[in-house]
Amino acid sequence: MTEVVYAIRMNNLEYSGLKIMDVKIGKTTDIDNRLSTFETGAWDVQLLDMWVPNPQKTLSTTEQGVQAVAENYAYDNESEKYVFLQDSYQNFAETVNKLLKNVTREDIKRDEEPTPEEPETVDYTGKTPAVIKILGETYDVDSWTDCLLLATTQILAEVDDHKKITEIRGSKRDYFVQEGKQSDLIAPKMIPDTGLYLESNFSANDVVRIIKRVLEHYDYEPSELEIFTQEETN
């Protein structure tokens, strides 16, 4: 089984527009079993993020490092449970994403070696985007959130059915929602001129995968997306 450090939302509350999340941070070699355990005792459980240890670090050391970062962003903490206010969780996750590889449940289930028919995928972990080319147009960007928002905006500007994008979602979380439901997202960003919001709390690799899913959902080829990082352009 894959060793991971996880961040699982145990509760999601909102007072006077202030979003508060209780997040459990721990380690496991069986995330499905761990989720099942938590779901038995809580109704609002959601897997937020998972990270795999760096090759030279143990799982326990990695967990301790992630919790040390969490202490810098959390409003309060007790044992392995942390209370995050509004955007503080996103800032925490983005910091950890620069240090560790962020993975999804799909990543864990997928074979690590690509099949002969599949090309090697680019790993953007720890890299910063500089330029994105989408549908033939080129734009400067500063972050992976910028990439996702800009690419989605440009794709939807070319199609008629904007709401169709809400069909794209993860196994336990929405990626795109209509206005009025943005409080269901961890870090919502408004998509201009659409009446829609997107989830922006994703790793670099997840951003690329989601943009390609949007392209394919609207019958565009994934090759319509190109991203150049600061590491490549410097």
N, C-alpha and C positions, 0 to 999 in steps of 0.2 A: 504494500500500500504506500501511497505517496505521503511523505511527511510535510505538513503545512502548519503555519501559524495562521489562525483565523481571527476575524473580527465579526461577531454576530450581534445584531441588534436584538435586544431582549424586550425593549419597550420603546414606544415612539409617542411622545406627548407634545402638546402645544398649548402654551398659555399666552394670551394677548399677542399672538403672532410670533412668539418665540418658540422655535422648535427645540425640543430636548430629547436626546437619545441616550438610553442606557445600553452600553456596548460591552459585551464579554470578549476578552482577548485571551486566547489560550493556544495550545498546541494539540495536534492529533495526527494519527496515521489513518484514520477512517472518518472523514468529514461527514459522510452520509449517516453513520451511526451517531455521531455527536449531535448533528442537527435533529435527528429523531428523538434523542434524549431531551433536548431543550424544548422541542415542539410539544412534548407530552405535558410539560408544566407551564407553558406560556403560549398565549394566543397570537402574539404579534412578533414572532421570531422571524428574522430575515438575515441570510448570509450576505454580508456587505463586501468583504474582501478576504482573499487568502494569499499568503506569500510562502514561497519555498526557500529554505536556507541556502545561503551561498555555499559552494562546495567545501570551503575550508572551515565552516562553522557547523556546530551541532544544532539540533532542533531546540534544545533547551536554551542555548546561548542566543539563538535567533529570537526566541520568544521573549527573553529578558530584554533584548535590544528594542524590540517593537514596543514593549510595555514602557520602556524608558522614554521613547519618543512620545507615547500616548500621554504620559504624565505632563509633558510640556504643553499639550493642547487641551487636555480635559479640564472641565470645570471642577470635577471632584472624582475621586476614585477610592475603591475599597476592594482589596485583594486583586482579582483579575477583572473587576467590573469598573467601567469608566463612564462618566457622564459628560457628554459633549453637547455644546450649545451651537445651534444653527450651522454656520460654515466651518466650525472648528474641526469637525470630523473630516471634512474634505481636505483641509489643510494638513491634517495629520496623515491621511492616506496618501496624498501627493508626496509628502516628505518620505514616507516609507517606500513608496514606489521608486524613488531615486536610489534607494539602498538595496532593495530586494526585488526579485522577480514576482510580479503580481500574476496569479493564475486564477482560472475559473474551474468550475466543476467539469465543464466540457474539456478543458485542457488535460485534466487529470485522467479522464476516461479515454482520451484520444491517444493513439500510439505515438510515442515520442519520435520515432523515425518515420519520415514521410514515405509514402508508397512511391514506386518508380514513376507512376503517372503524375505525381504531384510535385511541383517545384518547391525548393526550399523556401520557407517563409523568412522574411527579415525580422529580426528581433530588435525592437525599438526601445527596450528597457534601458533606462538611464540616459537616453538621448533627448535632445531638445529640437523640435521642428523649427525650420526657418522658412521654408517655402512649400506651399501645397498647390498642385495642379489638379483641377477638377473640371471635367467636361470641357477640356481644352483651354480653360482660363487659369492664369497663374496669380497667386496671392501670397503676400508675406504674412507669416503668423509667428506668434511668440510662445504658444503653449499648445498642448494636445487638446485642451478644451476649445481653444480657438479653431483648431483643425476640424473638430467634430461639428461645431456650430456653423462655421463657414461652409463646409462641404454640404451639410444638410440644407442650409439656406439656399445654396446655389442649385441643388438638385430639385428642391421643391418649387423653386422659381420657374423650372422648366416643365412642370407637370400640372395637371388639373386637380387630381384627387389627393389633396394634402392629408386627409384623415387616414388614408391607406397606410401611412407610415406607422400608425399606432398598432398595426398588426405585428410589427417587429418588436419582440420582447425577449427577455431572458426567462429562465426556468422558474424564477421566483421574484422577478422584479420587472417593472415597466421601464422601457427606454424612452418612449415618447407618449405624452398624454395631452388631452385637450385642456385649454385654459379652464381653470376652476378645479382641476385635479392635481396641480403642480405640488401641492403639499404632500402628495404621496411619494415624491421624489426626494432623494437625499440632498442633491445640489442642482435644483432646477435652473435652466436657462431658457429664456424666451426665444423662439425662432421667429424672426421678424416677418410680419405680413402673413402669418399663417393661423394665428389663434392657437398655436401649439407650444409645448415646452418639451425640452429634452433633458434627460439625466446626464450630468456632466462628470459624475464621480466614477471615472474609468481609468484604467492604466493605459499607457501608450499603445500597447498591442491590442487592447480591447477597442480603443478608438478606431484603429485602422480596420479591424474586423467589422465593426458596426457600420462604418462608412461603406464598406464593400457590400454589406448586406442591404443597405439602403439602395445602392446602385442596382443591385440585382433585383430588388423588389420592384423597381421601376423599369426593369428591362434594359438597364445599361450594363455594359461590360465592366468588371472590376478593374480592367486596365485603364479605365477613365480616371483612375486615381493614381497620382504620383506624389510622394512626399520626400523632400530633401531636408536633412537635418543640419544643424549648425556644425556638427562634427564633420560632415561631408563638405560643407561650403567654406569652412575656414581654411 
